[in-house]
Amino acid sequence: MHLPDKTIERLSQYRRNLLISLSKGKTHIFSHEIAELLHITPVQVRRDIMLIGYNGTLRKGYDVKALIDLIGNIIDTEEGQNVCVMGLGNLGKAIIKYLCGKRPKLKIVACFDTNKEKTGRLYADIPVFDAEELTEKVKTMNIAIGIITVPFERASETANRLVNAGITGILNFSSKPLNLPGHVYLEEYDMITSLEKVAYHTKEK
């Protein structure tokens, strides 16, 4: 099943909120309740959920646990995927601490850095390797996804290292736009742009 990027984003958000609802003892939920949590329309929620082949009931709505499991089957792989972080600066450290343990099917297994003073040790129980070891470790540790947290001027070089090592999915947290081969899925998140977007809307209000 190939779904649009925006649909995948919303499914991830649905699952996150459904897990919270389940932890509070909620067994069923209506589309308008999900919509309120995400500030979107109930029509959009129903469209997305119908797209993945699930239907609720008029009386009880959606089965929360069943919907969580279905979204998991679509987004996750059965065996899970291993992730590495490129750069153990402040941002890299924050991302490791934030993401570790958040998703059992997405596991940060390694960090890479060019600074010899940072390598050869553990950070938050994650081994930190020299960037020169990337290709070897990608193979031996079965790493599929790389997260770039290096400074702007090193982002392109770091992305090329990841691609050459066999990585096929990259999340770029640097503000440097990347140009990668078509077989590599790239997601770019520019915090400055996001902040300026918020600033613009704040100004408008």
Secondary structure by P-SEA (a helix, b strand, c coil): ccccaaaaaaaaaaaaaaaaaaaaccccccaaaaaaaacccaaaaaaaaaaabbbbbcccccaaaaaaaaaaaacccccbbbbbbccccaaaaaaaaacccccccccccccccccccccccccccbbbbcccaaaaaaaaacccbbbbcccccaaaaaaaaaaaacccbbbbcccbbbbbcccbbbbbbbaaaaaaaaaaaaaac
